[in-house]
Amino acid sequence: MSTYTSIDPFIKEPKIAYFSMEIGLKNEIKTYSGGLGVLAGDTIKSAADLRLPMVAVSLLTKRGFFKQELDPFGRQKELPDEWNPANFMVRLADRITVGIESRDVQIAPWLYVVESATGGKLPVIFLDTDLPDNAPEDREITLCLYGGDATYRLKQEIVLGIGGTRVLEQLGFEIKKYHMNEGHSSLLTLELLKRYKKNIEDVWDERLVWDVDKVRGLCVFTTHTPVEAGHDKFPYELAEKTLTDSDVIPMRVIKEFSGQSSLNMTILGINLSNYINGVAKKHGEVSKGMFPGYEIHAITNGVHSFTWTCDSFKRLYDKYLPGWANEPEIFVRVGRIPDEELWGAHMEAKKGLIDFVNRETQAGMNYDTMTIGFARRATAYKRADLLLSDPERLARIGEGRIQIIYAGKAHPKDEAGKDLIQRIVEIGERLKDRVKIVFIQNYDMDKALKLISGVDVWLNTPMRPHEASGTSGMKATHNGVPNFSVLDGWWIEGHIENYTGWAIGPSPDVPADPARDADDLYYKLESTIIPTFYSDKKIWIRIMENAIGKNAYYFNTHRMMRLYVTEAYIR
């Protein structure tokens, strides 16, 4: 548990406020579901390492996202994933109120402090409506991450955006920038508009009352998804019924900034931000196509190097690359590490993974077989089953030569994602005497570290151009694991064929072709990757080195945060 019981040490200088619906700081704090939350956690850890003046704001989801259980046929069951925040943080005495459905809803802040080995300390404020003075339905608002219907989601976004902004003011923070990590917190812009009115009498146009330029100058917006369904939109009828705060910005003014047809949270955030960015160079281009007329920049995501490096590689880096954790650029000197020690660190991680998998699944996997890993949210566009699209061809190529480990949760309402998991389990059972295929239940941060460090090849097969960035492959590179991936997101920037890993399918400027992707995947696996792994260990270790020295050195959140500071925060 954090030793801090007061916010006083953190309000002495102006701060950047980082808002995210989910934040993944550690496995036991269940306030994340996947990539967006883990990225937020990595962002916060790097900001603490770099001693950036930042405070983070999120929701306290006491039931988490969900705990995943699979039956023998691979059917997913969702169970509550409850935890006790009092074991990790302290609830502050302050309270603020927001108006929801014509009721006053109280919000209490909890304080968690991220403490870095560099001496940096960064406060994270978690918002909680589970208070005795609130109506029963309002106590539920912050219990479940991404739970419920559109009304429930909008209530959560009111608490995060409007409530979070008020909490920071109540606690005494002076905020110089508000960074919205996706559109979930975009309602904070309305709270800022209300705060910054121009002192003008007899204004002929009501919109001129609001100091739009002031608000834009305070706001930074990061969009994470090129998938249209990933951008929250709410009917205005629902918004008028739900957003009932006193002195609320008139709905006709809100429509000027968030679109006439619906309350579009991305459009609202973009219209009231001075700096807007996507999370990879390609994603920046795609976002410009989705939102024409806006200046959209690109800052490619990264991962927190220390968090996503396994113990055996930490020891190796400490020995040969001292200072790597806070200066990942040092990874370019990876050539200092002897081949046999690099391979030894990998095999230590691999044995740990295989032992874990065998305990969990009784699959009988072995240490010497080339192991492929695929773990991310189970949803259709990520195409977890591309590797399994021709089971007979896979068995012919891989019999006795590969084993495959899958993991990932499907959103409770994503039936196609659930079907994907069932298909993987079914094919795994069908091929079990030829190729060992397992699906690890209840994917989380601890299991992710085991997987990304212990496999030999990290696989990623999204349908282009739907992968905004992807960060799991970046984590793999920190452990010397090369990527085998479709050229989308970050891999367009990180890929050098046969040098840092391998591409699947055509170049990014060629239209996507699922049949060609599958054929290329099988061809390269059979003709290049498997033969290199078994027959040319020296070349394989060189590719591992390149993954570290050419990818991990750049695709980390220390580099990312330095870019946010120079590109977005000090504008």
N, C-alpha and C positions, 0 to 999 in steps of 0.2 A: 504493500500500500504506500501511496505517496506520503511523505512526511509533512507536506504543506497543508495547513488548515486555513490559510488566509490568502486572499488575492493581493494583499498589500505589496509584496515584493515585486509584482509584475506590472504595476500601473504607474511606474515612475518615468517612463518614456513612451512616446507615441508608438503604436503597433500597426502591423499589417494584420487584418482580420481575415482568416482563411475559413470559409464556410463550406462544409461538405455534409450531405445527408448521411453518409456512412464514413467511418474512420476505422481502419484496421491497425491497431497498435500492437496487440499481442493476442495470442490464441484465446486466452481466458476472458478477454473483454469482448463480448459478442455484439459489437456495434458495427459489423461489416458483413457483406455477403460475398464479395469477390473483388475483381480487379480495381474498380473505382475506389473502394474503401481501402484496399491495401496500398494503392498509389497514394491516397491521402495520408495514410500512416507513414509511408516512406518519405513523403514530402515534409511532414512535420519533424521526423527524426533528423533529416538532413538540415532543416532549418535550425534545429537545436544544436547540431554539430557545428554549424557555421555561425552560431550565435546571432541569428537574424532576429530582429524585434518583431515577433509574430505571436498571435493568439489564435487558436483554432476553435471552431464552434461546430457542434454536431448534436444529434439526438441520442438520448439514453434509451436504448431499446433493450429492455430487461428480458424479453423473450427471444432476443436475437433474430436471426433470419429463420433458420429451422435446422433441426438435426435430421440428417438423411439416413433412412434405413431402406435396404432393398430386400425384397423377398427372393426366393430361389430362381424366379423367372426374370429378375431385374426390374420389377415394378417398384417405383419409388414411393415411400411413405414419408410424410413430413411430420416431425414431432417438435414441440417447443424446445428451445435451446436456452434454458433459463440460467441466469447467473446473478450473483449478488454484487452490485456496484460498491457497496460499503467495504468490500474486501480490497478494493483497488484505489478508491478515491473518497473524497469527503464532500458532503452536501453543504453548500454555503447557506447562510441564513437569509440572503436576499430573495425577494420575490418580485416578479413583474406580472402584468396582466395583458392579455390580448383578447379581442372580441371575436368569438366564433359562434355563428348561428344565434346571435343576439344574447349570448351568455358571456360573462367574464370568465376567462380561463386563466388560472394561475400557473406560472412556470417557475420552477426552482432550478438553479444551476448547481451542477456538481463540478468539482475541480480535480483534474488529473494533471500531473506535471511530468512531462518527458524530460528526463535528466540525461545529458550526454556525458561521455567520458572526457569531452573537451572542456567541460564546465558549463556548457550551455544548458539553460532551463527554459522550457516552453510550456505555458499553460494551455490546457485543452478544457473547454467548457462544454459539458454535456447537459442538454436541456431535458427536464423531467416534468410531466404533467400529472404523474401518479401521486396526487396530493389529496388529503382528506376533504379540503374545502371545495374541490372540483366535483362537478356532476359525474356520475359513474361513467358515462360515455366519454367524457373529457379526460378522465384518468387513464383511459385506454389509448389515447392518441400517440404516446411515445413508447408503447410497449412492444410493437412488432415492426421490424424493418421491412418496408415494402409490402406490408400486409393490407388486407381489406380492399375496398373499392375506390373509385375516383374521389368520393367525398372524404374518405379516410386519408387518402394521399394529400388532398388539398389542405386538410387540417394540419397534417404534419408539416407541409411547406409553409403554412402561416406561422406555426411555432418556430420553425427553423429560421426563416427569413426575417419576419417582423419581430418575433419573440427574441431571437438571437441578437438582433441589433439593439433592442431595448435592454437586454441583459447586460451587454457590454457597456452601455451608457450607465446603467444603474451601478455596475461594479466599479466605475470610475476610469475605464479605459478611454484614452484618446486614440482614435483610429485615423490613420492617414491613408489607408487603402483598404477596400473591401474586395477580396478575391472570391468569386463565386466558382466553385468547382462543380460545374454542370448547372442546369437550370433550376434545380430543386430549391435553391435559396434566393431566387430572383426577386421574390417579394420584398427583400430588403431594400430594393431600389425605391419602392413606394414609401417605405418608412423614411428614407433619406429625402425624398421629394417633399414629404410633409415637414421635415425638419428644416429644409432650406428653402423657405419662401422668400421671394424678393419683397422688399419694402416699397411697393408701388401702389399708389391709390388710383382709383378710377381706371383700371386696366380694361381696355376694350376687348382683349382676347384672354379668356380665362387661363389658357395654357401658359401665358407669359408670367403668371404668378409664381410658377414653380421654377426654381433655379436649376434648369436641366443641365447646363454646362458645369455647374458646381458638382452635381451628382455624378455626371459622366467622368469628371476628373478624379473622382474618388474610387471608381469601380473598374475591376478587371474581370473578364469573363472567359472561362475555359470550357469549350465544348468537347465532348468525348465520343460522340457517336455519329457515324454517317448513316445510321439506320433511322428512317423517318419515325418509326414507332417508338424510338428511344427518347423522343422529345415530348415532355409532358404538355398536354393541352387540356383545358377544362372549359366546359360550356359556360357562357356568361351567366346563364340562369343559375347554375350551381355556384358560381363565384359570388353573385349578388346575395344569395341565400347564406353562404358560408362566411364570407369576408365582411363582418359587420362591426368592425372596430369603430370607435368614436372618432370623428374628424377624419374618416377614411377619404383617400383621394377619390373624387367622383369617377364613376365607372366610365363615363364618356372620355375622361382624360386617360384612364388606364388603357382604353382601346386604342388611343393614339400611339401607345408605346408597345402594346402586346398583340396587335392585330384585331381587325374588326370581326372576324368570324368566331374566334375563341380566345381564351386567355392562354396564349402560347408563352410558356415560361422561358424558352430559349430566346424568342424574339424580344421579350421584355428585358432580359439580361443584356442582350446584344445592343438594343437601342439605347440603353442607359449606361453603357460602359465605354470608356475611352480606349481600352485595349482589349482585343478579342483574339483568341488563339485556338488553333487545333493542336493535336498532341503528336503529330508526326508531319513531315513535309508533305507527303501525299494526302494526309487527312486535311491539312490546311487548304490544299487545292480542291478537294472534294467539298469541303465546307463552303468555299466560295461559290461553288455551283449550287449548293443547297440554299444559300442565303446571298443571292446576287446583290451587288450594290454596297456591300459592307467590306471594309478593310479587315481581312482576317489573316493573322500571322500564324506562325508555326513554331512551337517549342516542343521538340520531341521528348517524350516521357523518359524516365529512367527508373532505377530501383535503388533502394538503400543498400549499399555494398556490404556493410557489416551484417545487417539482418539476413541477407540472402546468400551468405557464404557459409558453407558447412564447416564443422570444427576441424576436419583434417586439412582443408584448404586454408583456414585461418592460421593454423600453425605453420603451414608452408609459407604463406605470405609474410607472416611475422618474421620468419627466419631469413627470407631472401629479399622481401620488399617492404621493409619497415616504414610505417606511416601510411600504408595503403588505404586504411579504413577511412581516413579523413582527407586523403589526397589520392583518389582512385586513378588519377593520371599516371601514377607510378606503375600501373599495370603494363605500360608499354615496355617496361624492363623485364618482362616475364622470361626472356631468354636466359636470365641468370639462374633459373631453376633447372637443375639436372633432370633429364627425361625420366629416369627411374623413380625420382622422388615425386614428380608430377603424377606419374602413373600409379605410384603407391598411394598417394592421397586420394586419387579417384577410386581405386579398388577398395580402400577403406570405406568410402561413402557408399559404394555400390554394394558391398557386403552388408552394410547396415540396412540398406533399402531391401535387398532380397530377403534377408532374415525377417524383416518386418512384414513383407508381402506374404511370405510363407506362413508366418504365424496367423495372419489375418485370413488367408484364403486356402491354406493347405495346397497350394498350386504346385509345389515342388520345383520352383524355379531354381536355376543354378547361377553361380558367380561368373562363369566363363562365357555364357551365351550373350550375344549382342542384345542389349535391352533398349527398347524404344519406349519413350514416355509421351503421353498425351493427357493433359489435365487442364481443364478450364470449364467455364459454364457450359452446360449441355443445352445447346440451342441450335436450331437448324442451320443457320448460316456459317457456324463454325465447323460443320461437316466432320464431326468426330468419326464418322463411319466411312470416310473416303478410303482409308487404308483397308477397309473390309468390303469394299464395293465388289470385288471379285474374290470371294473366299478361296476358291480353288487355286487361282493364280497365286494368292498370298501364301497358301500352304505349300505350293510347289516351290516357290522362291525361298520361303523361310523355314521349312521343316528342319528342325535340329539346329538352325542357325540364328533364329531370332526369338525373342519373347517380348510381349507387349503389356504395358501397364497403363490402364485408364483410370481417371477419376474426374469428378465434377458433379455439381448439382444442377438439376433443371428447376426453373422457377415453378412454384406450385401450379400456376395457371398455364404453363407451357406444355401442352400435350405432345407436341412434336418433339420437344426436348426429352420428355419422358420416354417416348417411343425409341429415341436414339439409344438411350441407356439399355432398354430392353433388347434392342437389336445387337448391341455389343455383347451383352451377357449371353444371348442365344447363340451367336456365332462363336463366341469363346467356348461354349459347351460343345458345339459341333466339331470344332477343330482341336479340341484339347489333347488328342493323341498325336497331333502333328505340330501345332504351334500353341504354346501356352499364352493365353490371353486372360487377364484378370481386370476386374473393375473394383477399385478401392472405394468403400463407402465413406460418406461424410467428410469430404475433402475440406481441409482447413489449412491454416498457415503452417502448422507443424508438419503436416503430411506433405504440404507443398515443398518445404525445404528438403525433406527426405527424397522426394521424387526428382526435383530439378537438379539435385546434386548427385544422385545415385544411378541415373540412367546413362546410357552411352550416347543416345541421340534424342534430341527434343524435337517432336513433330508438331507442326501447326498447319492446318489445312482450311483456312477460312475461304468463303466465296468472296473474291475481290469485287468491289473495293470496300467491303463491309468491316474490315478490321481497322479501327482508327489508329491504334498503335500496337497493343499487345505488350505485355511486360513479362510474361512467364519465360519467354525465350531469353530475355535479358538476364533473368535470374540464373538460368542455366549456364550462360556464358561466364558468370562469376565463378563457376565451379568447373570450368574447362569442358563443358558439354556443348558440342556443336549443334547448330540448328539445321533442320531439314524442313523448309517452310515455303508456302506460297508467297510470292513477292507482293506483300501488302503491308501496311503499317510500317513499323520500325525496320523490318527486315529488308525493305528496299534500300535503306541507308546502310545497314550493317552487313549485307551479303556480299561476299566475294567468292565466286564458285570454286569449289575444291580447296578453298583457302580458309574461310571462316565457317564453312558449312555448304549447304546445297539448296538450290531453288527447286520448287515444284511448279511445273507449268511454264507458260510463256512470260515474257517481260511485261511490266505493268502497263505499257502503252498498247498492248494487244488485248482485244476483248476476251473476257473470261470464258473458258471452255471446260466444263466439268469432266467430260470424257477424256480430254487431253491431259487434264490435271492428274486423273487416276492413272492413266497409262504412263505418264512421266514419273509419277511416284514409284510405280512398280519397276520401271526400267532402271531408274537410278539406284534403287535399293538393290536390285539384282546385279547390275553391271559395275557399280562404283562403290557404294557404301559398304555392303557386306564384304566384298573382296578386300577392300582397303583395311577394314577392321581386323580381319583374320590373317591377312597375308602381308601387310606392310605396317607394322606397329609404329615404326619411326615416322612415317607420313601421318598416321593417325594422331600421334602425340603432337606433331607439328600443327595440325589443324586445331587440336585442343589449345595449344599455346596461342594460336592466332585468335581463337574465340575470346581468350582473356585479353590479349594485348591489343586487339583491334576493335573488339566489341565492348567488353566490360569496362575498359578504360574510359569510354565515352557515354555509354548508355546507363548512367547512374544519376541519382537525384541530386548529388552535389553539383554536377555540371548543370543539371536542369534548373536548380534553384538560383545559381549564379546568373543564368540567363533571365529568369523571372525578375530578379533584382534589377538588372541593367536594362532589360527591354520593357518591362511592365510597371514595376513598382516605383521607379524614380523618374518616370515620365512627367 
